[in-house]
Amino acid sequence: MNILQTLRRWSEEDQRVQEAAYRRNLHVLGITAWGMVALNLLHVAVFALLDFGEPVRDAWARQIAQAHGAMALLMLALGWWSRRLQARTSSRPWQHALPALTAVLVLAWAVALTLLDQAVSTSINAFVNAAVGIAIVFLLRPRSALAILVVAWCALAWTLGWTTQDQALLTTNRMNAASACILAALVSSLLWRRYVQTELLQRALADTNEQLERQQVELQALATLDPLTGLLNRRAFVRAAEAELARARRQGSPLSLLMLDLDHFKSINDHFGHPKGDEVLREVARLMTHTVRHTDRIARYGGEEFVLLLPDTSEADALHLAEKLRQALANTRIAHLATPVTASIGLACLPAHSTMDLDTLLQHVDCALYEAKHQGRNRCVAAPMQPPTP
């Protein structure tokens, strides 16, 4: 990858994190502003109390105090503004310039403060500190940071010529300021690239985690749900039924089990095709789901067989629900078939305080379903609760 491609890729990455960097800068500005206000007020207190007994130095001290007072007010306003902007969920493009505007104002103030210092010293520490501080505190795109620092250095280099007559000293201060700007630009660029890479990596990690969570949900659904009807599959139903059966035995409460088998379902597949048969199964699953209670468990047990687990349900209540379900199915036209789809239903009730296991209960309900088929189909039969004959 050549340098132009690299720069183009970096520019695209910069655009992707621009909003996040803006939010981060607002947060930092909101914190830093109050620290700067405290620091400026400390300078105001110190320099306002100085009395050198010399007109030049006393005037310099007052000007320094005034400059820090002005900066305290400015930072107070910027801090308040940043807090307001943080509370907004959306931002306008021009608001993204606030960090860069703050950097410009701070550097302009540093240039003015450096010029004031020339009355009593040759120090340019105010400008150096501001340049490096801006690079560390704010996340600025490299080209923005470079442009701001170049303009700031030009302003300082030009205005220093007003106050410094010694060419050697003037050259030294200009070069020191240039070195500070180059260092600040380098630090700002490195911090920006590190932020961009970290932000994009975190986003990629978040996307990967979200994808893994979706896959986990899908896998869990595949492991517990029947893909055609969306009901519990046989394995998941057995686990749920074992748990409910243990609870019923522990609490001494009744529990009923229904097994529903669609009548002559093979003829539907033979005459209309398997897609129409699948449509029938989905419609039966939907009808059952809307008929039973939300505490009941429904599963596709295999082929055209469905099972319903009814906790805290006596045999009479289970038989009533079975008849309601059978009649609703017989009265519903499914998949544009000429004749209604009917079902045979077998049921068995676990009496209160019974120690019967799930396999035995399933044998009872299977025998009841066989009897419903034997009696002519489209009917409900309750199993006598005694061990089935081999």
C-alpha contacts under 8 A as a table, 3 or more apart, distances in Angstrom:
res1	aa1	res2	aa2	distance
1	M	5	Q	6.07
1	M	6	T	6.54
2	N	5	Q	5.42
2	N	6	T	6.26
3	I	6	T	4.99
3	I	7	L	6.11
4	L	7	L	5.12
4	L	8	R	6.07
5	Q	8	R	5.00
5	Q	9	R	6.10
6	T	9	R	5.10
6	T	10	W	6.12
7	L	10	W	5.00
7	L	11	S	6.09
8	R	11	S	5.08
8	R	12	E	6.34
9	R	12	E	5.13
9	R	13	E	6.23
10	W	13	E	5.02
10	W	14	D	6.04
11	S	14	D	4.99
11	S	15	Q	6.37
12	E	15	Q	5.21
12	E	16	R	6.49
13	E	16	R	5.09
13	E	17	V	6.57
13	E	196	V	7.01
14	D	17	V	5.46
14	D	18	Q	5.98
14	D	141	R	7.36
14	D	196	V	6.81
15	Q	18	Q	5.15
16	R	19	E	7.52
17	V	20	A	5.23
17	V	21	A	6.00
17	V	196	V	6.52
17	V	199	E	7.14
17	V	200	L	7.60
18	Q	21	A	5.15
18	Q	22	Y	6.12
19	E	22	Y	5.03
19	E	23	R	6.31
19	E	96	H	7.86
20	A	23	R	5.14
20	A	24	R	6.20
21	A	24	R	4.98
21	A	25	N	6.04
21	A	139	L	6.52
22	Y	25	N	5.07
22	Y	26	L	6.21
22	Y	96	H	5.97
22	Y	99	P	7.64
23	R	26	L	5.12
23	R	27	H	6.33
23	R	86	Q	7.07
24	R	27	H	5.14
24	R	28	V	6.24
25	N	28	V	5.03
25	N	29	L	5.88
25	N	99	P	6.43
25	N	138	F	5.93
25	N	139	L	6.45
26	L	29	L	5.06
26	L	30	G	6.04
26	L	82	S	5.39
26	L	83	R	7.44
26	L	85	L	7.48
26	L	86	Q	6.47
26	L	99	P	7.45
27	H	30	G	5.16
27	H	31	I	6.54
27	H	82	S	7.38
27	H	83	R	7.76
27	H	86	Q	7.15
28	V	31	I	5.22
28	V	32	T	5.88
28	V	137	V	7.24
28	V	138	F	7.50
29	L	32	T	5.00
29	L	33	A	5.59
29	L	78	L	7.66
29	L	79	G	6.25
29	L	82	S	6.63
29	L	99	P	7.79
29	L	138	F	7.99
30	G	33	A	5.61
30	G	34	W	7.13
30	G	78	L	7.75
30	G	79	G	4.72
30	G	80	W	7.27
30	G	82	S	5.60
30	G	83	R	5.97
31	I	34	W	5.86
31	I	35	G	6.85
31	I	79	G	7.45
32	T	35	G	5.07
32	T	36	M	6.11
32	T	79	G	7.89
33	A	36	M	5.07
33	A	37	V	6.13
33	A	75	M	5.14
33	A	76	L	6.41
33	A	78	L	6.94
33	A	79	G	5.07
34	W	37	V	4.95
34	W	38	A	6.29
34	W	75	M	7.25
34	W	76	L	6.83
34	W	79	G	6.81
35	G	38	A	5.20
35	G	39	L	6.23
36	M	39	L	4.94
36	M	40	N	5.94
36	M	72	A	6.90
36	M	75	M	6.78
37	V	40	N	5.14
37	V	41	L	6.07
37	V	71	M	7.59
37	V	72	A	4.57
37	V	73	L	7.50
37	V	75	M	6.15
37	V	76	L	6.47
38	A	41	L	5.17
38	A	42	L	6.21
38	A	72	A	7.69
39	L	42	L	5.09
39	L	43	H	6.44
40	N	43	H	5.09
40	N	44	V	6.20
40	N	68	H	4.97
40	N	69	G	6.41
40	N	71	M	6.84
40	N	72	A	5.48
41	L	44	V	4.88
41	L	45	A	6.15
41	L	68	H	6.94
41	L	69	G	6.55
41	L	72	A	6.63
42	L	45	A	5.14
42	L	46	V	6.24
43	H	46	V	5.09
43	H	47	F	5.92
43	H	65	A	6.43
43	H	68	H	6.51
44	V	47	F	5.42
44	V	48	A	5.68
44	V	64	I	7.59
44	V	65	A	4.38
44	V	66	Q	7.11
44	V	68	H	5.99
44	V	69	G	6.15
45	A	48	A	5.41
45	A	49	L	6.46
45	A	65	A	7.54
46	V	49	L	5.57
46	V	50	L	6.67
46	V	65	A	7.96
47	F	50	L	5.20
47	F	61	A	5.30
47	F	62	R	6.65
47	F	64	I	6.82
47	F	65	A	5.40
48	A	61	A	6.70
48	A	62	R	6.01
48	A	65	A	5.77
50	L	58	D	7.31
50	L	61	A	6.77
51	D	54	E	7.92
51	D	58	D	6.09
52	F	57	R	6.29
52	F	58	D	5.90
53	G	57	R	7.83
53	G	58	D	6.89
54	E	57	R	5.51
54	E	58	D	5.87
55	P	58	D	5.14
55	P	59	A	5.95
56	V	59	A	5.24
56	V	60	W	6.19
56	V	119	A	7.57
57	R	60	W	4.90
57	R	61	A	6.13
57	R	119	A	7.81
57	R	120	V	6.80
58	D	61	A	5.12
58	D	62	R	6.32
59	A	62	R	5.18
59	A	63	Q	6.18
60	W	63	Q	5.11
60	W	64	I	6.15
60	W	116	L	6.76
60	W	117	D	7.46
60	W	119	A	6.89
60	W	120	V	7.57
61	A	64	I	5.12
61	A	65	A	6.19
62	R	65	A	5.07
62	R	66	Q	6.13
63	Q	66	Q	4.99
63	Q	67	A	6.05
63	Q	116	L	7.36
64	I	67	A	5.04
64	I	68	H	6.24
64	I	113	L	7.04
64	I	116	L	7.17
65	A	68	H	5.25
65	A	69	G	6.08
66	Q	69	G	4.93
66	Q	70	A	6.12
67	A	70	A	5.15
67	A	71	M	6.25
67	A	109	W	7.83
67	A	113	L	7.03
68	H	71	M	4.95
68	H	72	A	6.04
69	G	72	A	5.02
69	G	73	L	6.43
70	A	73	L	5.23
70	A	74	L	6.24
71	M	74	L	4.89
71	M	75	M	6.01
71	M	109	W	7.53
72	A	75	M	5.22
72	A	76	L	6.03
73	L	76	L	5.00
73	L	77	A	6.27
74	L	77	A	5.19
74	L	78	L	6.21
75	M	78	L	4.93
75	M	79	G	5.86
76	L	79	G	5.18
76	L	80	W	6.20
77	A	80	W	5.17
77	A	81	W	6.09
78	L	81	W	5.00
78	L	82	S	6.01
78	L	102	T	7.79
79	G	82	S	5.15
79	G	83	R	6.30
80	W	83	R	5.22
80	W	84	R	6.41
81	W	84	R	5.09
81	W	85	L	6.28
82	S	85	L	5.05
82	S	86	Q	6.10
83	R	86	Q	5.11
83	R	87	A	6.56
84	R	87	A	5.45
84	R	88	R	7.08
85	L	88	R	5.37
85	L	91	S	7.70
86	Q	89	T	7.54
88	R	91	S	7.04
91	S	95	Q	6.52
91	S	96	H	7.66
92	R	95	Q	5.43
92	R	96	H	7.17
93	P	96	H	5.55
93	P	97	A	7.70
94	W	97	A	5.66
94	W	98	L	7.83
95	Q	98	L	5.60
96	H	99	P	7.07
97	A	100	A	5.31
97	A	101	L	5.93
98	L	101	L	4.93
98	L	102	T	6.03
99	P	102	T	5.05
99	P	103	A	6.25
99	P	138	F	6.83
99	P	140	L	7.69
100	A	103	A	4.99
100	A	104	V	6.24
100	A	140	L	7.08
100	A	144	S	7.51
100	A	145	A	7.87
100	A	148	I	7.94
101	L	104	V	5.06
101	L	105	L	6.21
102	T	105	L	5.12
102	T	106	V	6.09
103	A	106	V	5.18
103	A	107	L	6.11
103	A	134	I	6.10
103	A	148	I	7.69
104	V	107	L	5.22
104	V	108	A	6.02
104	V	148	I	6.49
104	V	152	A	7.77
105	L	108	A	5.04
105	L	109	W	6.08
106	V	109	W	5.08
106	V	110	A	6.12
106	V	130	A	6.81
107	L	110	A	4.82
107	L	111	V	6.14
107	L	127	F	6.87
107	L	130	A	6.07
107	L	131	A	6.73
107	L	152	A	6.37
108	A	111	V	5.10
108	A	112	A	6.35
108	A	152	A	6.92
109	W	112	A	5.09
109	W	113	L	6.08
110	A	113	L	4.94
110	A	114	T	5.99
110	A	126	A	5.50
110	A	127	F	4.87
110	A	130	A	6.29
111	V	114	T	5.09
111	V	115	L	6.29
111	V	126	A	7.60
111	V	127	F	5.91
111	V	152	A	7.56
111	V	155	A	7.44
111	V	156	L	5.70
112	A	115	L	5.13
112	A	116	L	6.34
113	L	116	L	5.04
113	L	117	D	6.28
113	L	126	A	6.60
113	L	127	F	7.85
114	T	117	D	5.04
114	T	118	Q	6.55
114	T	123	S	7.18
114	T	124	I	5.47
114	T	125	N	7.40
114	T	126	A	5.77
114	T	127	F	6.31
115	L	118	Q	5.26
115	L	119	A	7.57
115	L	159	T	7.45
115	L	160	L	6.77
115	L	163	T	7.31
116	L	119	A	5.90
117	D	120	V	5.84
117	D	121	S	5.74
117	D	122	T	7.02
117	D	123	S	6.72
117	D	124	I	7.77
118	Q	121	S	4.95
118	Q	122	T	5.28
118	Q	123	S	6.95
118	Q	163	T	6.67
118	Q	164	T	7.68
119	A	163	T	7.92
122	T	169	L	7.98
123	S	126	A	7.85
124	I	127	F	5.59
124	I	128	V	6.45
124	I	173	N	6.94
124	I	177	A	7.44
125	N	128	V	4.99
125	N	129	N	5.89
126	A	129	N	5.30
126	A	130	A	6.14
127	F	130	A	5.11
127	F	131	A	6.10
127	F	177	A	7.37
128	V	131	A	5.23
128	V	132	V	6.23
128	V	177	A	6.49
128	V	180	A	5.70
128	V	181	C	7.68
129	N	132	V	5.38
129	N	133	G	5.78
130	A	133	G	4.98
130	A	134	I	5.96
131	A	134	I	5.35
131	A	135	A	6.40
131	A	149	L	7.27
131	A	180	A	6.85
131	A	181	C	6.27
131	A	184	A	5.97
132	V	135	A	5.11
132	V	136	I	6.30
132	V	180	A	7.05
132	V	181	C	7.60
132	V	183	L	7.48
132	V	184	A	4.90
133	G	136	I	5.16
133	G	137	V	5.93
134	I	137	V	5.28
134	I	138	F	5.81
134	I	184	A	7.84
135	A	138	F	6.00
135	A	139	L	7.41
135	A	140	L	7.75
135	A	145	A	7.69
135	A	184	A	5.35
135	A	185	A	6.81
135	A	187	V	6.21
135	A	188	S	4.58
136	I	139	L	7.71
136	I	184	A	7.97
136	I	187	V	7.09
136	I	188	S	6.47
136	I	191	L	7.63
139	L	188	S	7.04
139	L	191	L	7.20
139	L	192	W	5.78
140	L	144	S	6.29
140	L	145	A	5.66
140	L	188	S	6.80
140	L	189	S	7.82
140	L	192	W	6.57
141	R	144	S	5.29
141	R	145	A	6.13
141	R	188	S	7.99
141	R	189	S	7.13
141	R	192	W	6.50
142	P	145	A	5.10
142	P	146	L	5.95
142	P	185	A	7.19
142	P	188	S	6.76
142	P	189	S	5.04
142	P	192	W	7.26
143	R	146	L	5.07
143	R	147	A	6.06
144	S	147	A	5.17
144	S	148	I	6.19
145	A	148	I	5.22
145	A	149	L	6.12
145	A	185	A	6.27
145	A	188	S	7.00
145	A	189	S	7.95
146	L	149	L	5.20
146	L	150	V	6.03
146	L	185	A	5.72
147	A	150	V	5.22
147	A	151	V	6.20
148	I	151	V	5.31
148	I	152	A	6.09
149	L	152	A	4.95
149	L	153	W	6.04
149	L	181	C	5.82
149	L	185	A	7.24
150	V	153	W	5.13
150	V	154	C	6.16
150	V	181	C	7.35
151	V	154	C	5.11
151	V	155	A	6.18
152	A	155	A	5.13
152	A	156	L	6.21
153	W	156	L	5.03
153	W	157	A	5.90
153	W	174	R	7.97
153	W	177	A	6.66
153	W	178	A	6.50
153	W	181	C	7.12
154	C	157	A	5.09
154	C	158	W	5.97
155	A	158	W	5.27
155	A	159	T	6.10
156	L	159	T	5.23
156	L	160	L	5.87
156	L	174	R	7.78
157	A	160	L	5.33
157	A	161	G	6.79
157	A	174	R	5.61
158	W	161	G	5.59
158	W	162	W	7.52
159	T	162	W	5.35
159	T	163	T	7.30
160	L	163	T	5.44
160	L	164	T	5.94
160	L	170	L	7.02
161	G	164	T	5.43
161	G	165	Q	7.07
161	G	170	L	7.04
162	W	165	Q	7.82
164	T	167	Q	7.45
164	T	169	L	7.46
164	T	170	L	6.02
165	Q	170	L	7.34
166	D	169	L	5.36
166	D	170	L	6.03
167	Q	170	L	4.88
167	Q	171	T	5.95
168	A	171	T	5.18
168	A	172	T	6.16
169	L	172	T	5.01
169	L	173	N	6.15
170	L	173	N	5.26
170	L	174	R	6.13
171	T	174	R	5.11
171	T	175	M	6.10
172	T	175	M	5.21
172	T	176	N	6.04
173	N	176	N	5.02
173	N	177	A	6.01
174	R	177	A	5.08
174	R	178	A	6.08
175	M	178	A	4.84
175	M	179	S	6.05
176	N	179	S	5.03
176	N	180	A	6.18
177	A	180	A	5.01
177	A	181	C	6.19
178	A	181	C	5.05
178	A	182	I	6.15
179	S	182	I	5.10
179	S	183	L	6.08
180	A	183	L	5.11
180	A	184	A	5.99
181	C	184	A	4.96
181	C	185	A	5.99
182	I	185	A	5.07
182	I	186	L	6.14
183	L	186	L	5.09
183	L	187	V	6.12
184	A	187	V	5.10
184	A	188	S	5.95
185	A	188	S	5.07
185	A	189	S	6.07
186	L	189	S	5.17
186	L	190	L	6.18
187	V	190	L	5.19
187	V	191	L	6.08
188	S	191	L	5.22
188	S	192	W	6.00
189	S	192	W	5.05
189	S	193	R	6.12
190	L	193	R	5.24
190	L	194	R	6.09
191	L	194	R	5.09
191	L	195	Y	6.07
192	W	195	Y	5.05
192	W	196	V	6.12
193	R	196	V	5.02
193	R	197	Q	6.11
194	R	197	Q	5.24
194	R	198	T	6.05
195	Y	198	T	5.09
195	Y	199	E	5.90
196	V	199	E	5.17
196	V	200	L	6.06
197	Q	200	L	5.26
197	Q	201	L	5.95
198	T	201	L	5.04
198	T	202	Q	6.06
199	E	202	Q	5.13
199	E	203	R	6.20
200	L	203	R	5.02
200	L	204	A	6.09
201	L	204	A	5.03
201	L	205	L	6.05
202	Q	205	L	4.94
202	Q	206	A	6.01
203	R	206	A	4.96
203	R	207	D	6.07
204	A	207	D	5.05
204	A	208	T	6.08
205	L	208	T	4.99
205	L	209	N	6.08
206	A	209	N	5.06
206	A	210	E	6.07
207	D	210	E	5.04
207	D	211	Q	6.08
208	T	211	Q	5.02
208	T	212	L	6.07
209	N	212	L	4.97
209	N	213	E	6.08
210	E	213	E	5.04
210	E	214	R	6.22
211	Q	214	R	5.06
211	Q	215	Q	6.12
212	L	215	Q	4.97
212	L	216	Q	5.97
213	E	216	Q	4.93
213	E	217	V	6.17
214	R	217	V	5.08
214	R	218	E	6.13
215	Q	218	E	4.91
215	Q	219	L	5.96
216	Q	219	L	5.02
216	Q	220	Q	5.97
217	V	220	Q	5.00
217	V	221	A	6.04
218	E	221	A	4.98
218	E	222	L	6.09
219	L	222	L	4.93
219	L	223	A	6.06
220	Q	223	A	4.98
220	Q	224	T	6.14
221	A	224	T	5.19
221	A	225	L	5.19
222	L	225	L	5.57
222	L	226	D	7.13
222	L	227	P	6.87
223	A	233	N	7.98
223	A	236	A	7.67
224	T	232	L	5.73
224	T	233	N	5.67
224	T	235	R	7.08
224	T	236	A	5.05
225	L	230	G	5.59
225	L	231	L	5.45
225	L	232	L	4.37
225	L	233	N	4.95
225	L	236	A	7.46
226	D	229	T	5.78
226	D	230	G	5.12
226	D	231	L	5.40
226	D	232	L	5.71
226	D	233	N	4.81
226	D	299	A	7.93
226	D	300	R	6.82
227	P	230	G	5.58
227	P	231	L	7.95
228	L	278	D	7.31
228	L	281	L	7.97
228	L	282	R	6.83
229	T	281	L	6.79
229	T	282	R	4.92
229	T	285	A	6.06
229	T	286	R	7.97
229	T	300	R	7.66
231	L	285	A	7.17
231	L	298	I	6.33
231	L	299	A	5.11
231	L	300	R	6.19
232	L	236	A	5.92
232	L	237	F	5.90
232	L	297	R	7.94
232	L	298	I	6.39
232	L	299	A	4.38
232	L	300	R	6.37
233	N	236	A	5.47
233	N	237	F	6.06
233	N	299	A	5.55
233	N	300	R	5.61
233	N	301	Y	6.49
234	R	237	F	5.09
234	R	238	V	6.20
234	R	299	A	6.53
234	R	300	R	6.47
234	R	301	Y	5.02
234	R	302	G	7.27
235	R	238	V	5.26
235	R	239	R	6.50
236	A	239	R	5.21
236	A	240	A	6.25
237	F	240	A	5.06
237	F	241	A	5.88
237	F	297	R	7.51
237	F	298	I	7.65
237	F	299	A	6.13
238	V	241	A	4.99
238	V	242	E	6.02
239	R	242	E	5.24
239	R	243	A	6.41
240	A	243	A	5.23
240	A	244	E	6.25
240	A	297	R	7.90
241	A	244	E	5.06
241	A	245	L	5.90
241	A	309	L	6.95
241	A	358	L	7.40
242	E	245	L	5.07
242	E	246	A	6.15
242	E	358	L	6.58
243	A	246	A	5.20
243	A	247	R	6.28
244	E	247	R	5.02
244	E	248	A	6.08
244	E	311	P	7.03
245	L	248	A	5.02
245	L	249	R	6.17
245	L	255	L	7.43
245	L	357	D	7.55
245	L	358	L	7.18
246	A	249	R	5.17
246	A	250	R	6.08
247	R	250	R	5.00
247	R	251	Q	6.04
248	A	251	Q	5.24
248	A	252	G	5.52
248	A	253	S	4.94
248	A	254	P	6.41
248	A	255	L	6.70
248	A	311	P	7.65
248	A	312	D	7.67
248	A	352	A	7.65
248	A	353	H	7.84
249	R	252	G	5.06
249	R	253	S	6.80
249	R	352	A	7.45
249	R	353	H	5.79
249	R	354	S	6.37
249	R	355	T	6.33
250	R	353	H	7.96
251	Q	353	H	7.79
252	G	352	A	4.94
252	G	353	H	4.35
252	G	354	S	7.43
253	S	312	D	5.86
253	S	351	P	7.50
253	S	352	A	4.81
253	S	353	H	6.73
254	P	311	P	6.98
254	P	312	D	5.07
254	P	313	T	5.74
254	P	314	S	5.83
254	P	349	C	7.06
254	P	350	L	5.62
254	P	351	P	5.12
254	P	352	A	4.61
254	P	353	H	7.78
255	L	309	L	7.60
255	L	310	L	5.88
255	L	311	P	4.74
255	L	312	D	5.20
255	L	313	T	5.23
255	L	314	S	6.58
255	L	349	C	5.73
255	L	350	L	5.09
255	L	351	P	7.01
255	L	352	A	7.81
256	S	309	L	6.16
256	S	310	L	5.03
256	S	311	P	6.49
256	S	312	D	7.67
256	S	313	T	5.76
256	S	314	S	6.55
256	S	315	E	6.59
256	S	318	A	6.37
256	S	347	L	7.09
256	S	348	A	5.74
256	S	349	C	4.12
256	S	350	L	5.90
257	L	307	V	7.13
257	L	308	L	5.74
257	L	309	L	4.78
257	L	310	L	6.03
257	L	318	A	7.89
257	L	347	L	5.55
257	L	348	A	5.41
257	L	349	C	6.25
257	L	361	L	7.79
257	L	362	L	7.92
257	L	365	V	6.97
258	L	307	V	5.45
258	L	308	L	4.97
258	L	309	L	6.56
258	L	310	L	7.96
258	L	318	A	7.79
258	L	322	A	7.44
258	L	345	I	6.68
258	L	346	G	5.72
258	L	347	L	4.36
258	L	348	A	6.68
258	L	365	V	6.74
259	M	305	E	6.96
259	M	306	F	5.71
259	M	307	V	4.38
259	M	308	L	6.46
259	M	345	I	5.58
259	M	346	G	5.24
259	M	347	L	6.26
259	M	365	V	6.49
259	M	366	D	7.14
259	M	369	L	6.74
260	L	305	E	5.59
260	L	306	F	5.02
260	L	307	V	6.10
260	L	343	A	6.35
260	L	344	S	5.78
260	L	345	I	4.45
260	L	346	G	6.58
260	L	369	L	7.44
261	D	304	E	5.83
261	D	305	E	4.51
261	D	306	F	6.44
261	D	343	A	5.44
261	D	344	S	5.39
261	D	345	I	6.44
261	D	369	L	7.75
262	L	265	F	5.77
262	L	304	E	5.79
262	L	305	E	6.80
262	L	341	V	7.16
262	L	342	T	5.99
262	L	343	A	4.24
262	L	344	S	6.41
263	D	341	V	7.10
263	D	342	T	5.59
263	D	343	A	5.07
263	D	344	S	6.57
263	D	377	R	6.72
263	D	378	N	7.17
264	H	267	S	5.64
264	H	268	I	7.19
265	F	268	I	5.25
265	F	269	N	6.79
265	F	277	G	7.68
265	F	304	E	7.06
266	K	269	N	5.26
266	K	270	D	6.17
267	S	270	D	4.86
267	S	271	H	5.91
268	I	271	H	5.34
268	I	272	F	5.61
268	I	273	G	6.96
268	I	274	H	7.93
268	I	276	K	7.57
268	I	277	G	6.07
269	N	272	F	5.48
269	N	273	G	4.50
269	N	274	H	4.87
269	N	275	P	7.97
269	N	276	K	7.03
269	N	277	G	5.34
270	D	273	G	5.75
270	D	274	H	7.68
272	F	275	P	7.94
272	F	276	K	5.97
272	F	277	G	7.35
273	G	276	K	5.65
273	G	277	G	6.47
274	H	277	G	4.74
274	H	278	D	6.02
275	P	278	D	5.04
275	P	279	E	6.29
276	K	279	E	4.96
276	K	280	V	6.33
276	K	335	A	6.79
277	G	280	V	5.04
277	G	281	L	6.39
278	D	281	L	5.08
278	D	282	R	6.26
279	E	282	R	5.14
279	E	283	E	6.18
279	E	335	A	6.38
280	V	283	E	5.13
280	V	284	V	6.14
280	V	334	I	6.14
280	V	335	A	6.09
281	L	284	V	5.12
281	L	285	A	6.17
281	L	304	E	7.04
282	R	285	A	5.07
282	R	286	R	6.21
283	E	286	R	5.01
283	E	287	L	6.13
283	E	334	I	6.78
283	E	335	A	7.95
284	V	287	L	5.07
284	V	288	M	6.14
284	V	329	L	7.36
285	A	288	M	5.20
285	A	289	T	6.13
286	R	289	T	5.15
286	R	290	H	6.36
287	L	290	H	5.33
287	L	291	T	6.25
287	L	328	A	7.97
287	L	329	L	7.45
288	M	291	T	5.06
288	M	292	V	6.27
288	M	298	I	7.91
288	M	325	L	6.98
289	T	292	V	5.87
289	T	298	I	7.44
291	T	325	L	6.85
292	V	296	D	6.51
292	V	321	L	7.68
293	R	296	D	5.41
294	H	297	R	7.87
295	T	310	L	7.65
295	T	311	P	7.45
296	D	308	L	6.84
296	D	309	L	5.68
296	D	310	L	5.04
296	D	311	P	6.62
297	R	308	L	5.58
297	R	309	L	5.02
297	R	310	L	6.86
298	I	306	F	7.22
298	I	307	V	5.85
298	I	308	L	4.59
298	I	309	L	6.55
299	A	306	F	5.69
299	A	307	V	5.42
299	A	308	L	6.59
300	R	303	G	7.58
300	R	304	E	7.59
300	R	305	E	6.13
300	R	306	F	4.49
300	R	307	V	6.47
301	Y	304	E	7.88
301	Y	305	E	5.38
301	Y	306	F	5.06
301	Y	307	V	6.12
302	G	305	E	5.30
302	G	306	F	7.11
310	L	313	T	5.75
310	L	318	A	7.40
313	T	317	D	6.08
313	T	318	A	6.20
313	T	349	C	7.96
314	S	317	D	5.33
314	S	318	A	6.09
314	S	349	C	6.59
314	S	351	P	7.77
315	E	318	A	5.01
315	E	319	L	6.01
315	E	348	A	7.18
315	E	349	C	5.34
315	E	382	A	7.82
316	A	319	L	5.15
316	A	320	H	6.21
317	D	320	H	5.03
317	D	321	L	6.28
318	A	321	L	5.14
318	A	322	A	6.09
318	A	347	L	7.51
318	A	349	C	7.91
319	L	322	A	4.95
319	L	323	E	6.17
319	L	347	L	7.35
319	L	380	C	7.38
319	L	382	A	7.22
320	H	323	E	5.25
320	H	324	K	6.20
321	L	324	K	4.97
321	L	325	L	6.05
322	A	325	L	5.09
322	A	326	R	6.05
322	A	345	I	6.91
322	A	380	C	6.64
323	E	326	R	5.00
323	E	327	Q	6.06
323	E	379	R	7.75
323	E	380	C	6.56
324	K	327	Q	5.33
324	K	328	A	6.11
325	L	328	A	5.15
325	L	329	L	6.16
326	R	329	L	5.22
326	R	330	A	6.19
326	R	342	T	7.10
326	R	343	A	6.38
326	R	344	S	7.68
326	R	345	I	7.64
326	R	378	N	7.24
326	R	379	R	7.26
326	R	380	C	7.76
327	Q	330	A	5.01
327	Q	331	N	6.06
328	A	331	N	5.21
328	A	332	T	6.24
329	L	332	T	5.29
329	L	340	P	7.74
329	L	341	V	6.67
329	L	342	T	6.23
329	L	343	A	7.52
330	A	333	R	7.88
330	A	340	P	5.63
330	A	341	V	5.90
330	A	342	T	5.13
330	A	343	A	7.77
331	N	340	P	6.88
332	T	340	P	6.54
332	T	341	V	7.74
333	R	336	H	6.40
333	R	337	L	6.65
333	R	339	T	7.47
333	R	340	P	5.55
333	R	341	V	7.47
334	I	337	L	6.01
334	I	340	P	6.89
334	I	341	V	7.05
337	L	340	P	6.78
342	T	377	R	7.99
342	T	378	N	5.51
343	A	377	R	6.85
343	A	378	N	4.98
343	A	379	R	7.17
344	S	369	L	6.56
344	S	372	A	5.78
344	S	373	K	6.21
344	S	377	R	5.18
344	S	378	N	4.71
344	S	379	R	5.18
344	S	380	C	6.11
345	I	368	A	7.70
345	I	369	L	5.54
345	I	372	A	6.57
345	I	378	N	7.64
345	I	379	R	6.28
345	I	380	C	4.67
345	I	381	V	6.43
346	G	365	V	5.41
346	G	366	D	6.69
346	G	367	C	7.51
346	G	368	A	4.48
346	G	369	L	3.87
346	G	370	Y	7.55
346	G	371	E	7.82
346	G	372	A	6.58
346	G	380	C	5.77
346	G	381	V	5.03
346	G	382	A	5.90
346	G	383	A	7.18
347	L	364	H	7.82
347	L	365	V	5.00
347	L	368	A	6.21
347	L	369	L	7.26
347	L	380	C	7.56
347	L	381	V	6.33
347	L	382	A	4.79
347	L	383	A	6.07
348	A	361	L	6.87
348	A	364	H	6.12
348	A	365	V	5.06
348	A	368	A	7.51
348	A	382	A	5.77
348	A	383	A	5.19
348	A	384	P	7.56
348	A	385	M	7.14
349	C	361	L	7.96
349	C	383	A	7.87
349	C	385	M	7.32
350	L	354	S	6.48
350	L	356	M	7.30
350	L	361	L	7.31
350	L	385	M	7.77
351	P	354	S	5.54
356	M	360	T	6.48
356	M	361	L	6.84
357	D	360	T	5.56
357	D	361	L	6.39
358	L	361	L	5.00
358	L	362	L	6.08
359	D	362	L	5.09
359	D	363	Q	6.27
360	T	363	Q	5.03
360	T	364	H	6.41
360	T	387	P	7.67
361	L	364	H	5.13
361	L	365	V	6.36
362	L	365	V	5.13
362	L	366	D	5.95
363	Q	366	D	5.08
363	Q	367	C	6.20
363	Q	388	P	7.13
364	H	367	C	5.22
364	H	368	A	6.33
364	H	383	A	5.96
364	H	384	P	7.82
364	H	385	M	7.25
364	H	387	P	7.50
364	H	388	P	6.44
365	V	368	A	4.97
365	V	369	L	6.18
365	V	382	A	7.70
365	V	383	A	6.27
366	D	369	L	5.05
366	D	370	Y	6.22
367	C	370	Y	5.05
367	C	371	E	6.23
367	C	383	A	7.04
367	C	388	P	7.61
368	A	371	E	5.04
368	A	372	A	6.28
368	A	381	V	5.57
368	A	382	A	5.85
368	A	383	A	4.92
369	L	372	A	5.01
369	L	373	K	6.35
369	L	380	C	7.84
369	L	381	V	6.77
370	Y	373	K	5.12
370	Y	374	H	6.11
371	E	374	H	4.85
371	E	375	Q	6.10
371	E	381	V	6.94
372	A	375	Q	5.23
372	A	376	G	6.72
372	A	377	R	5.56
372	A	378	N	7.52
372	A	379	R	5.91
372	A	380	C	6.10
372	A	381	V	5.56
373	K	376	G	5.49
373	K	377	R	4.43
373	K	378	N	7.74
373	K	379	R	7.97
374	H	377	R	6.88
376	G	379	R	7.65
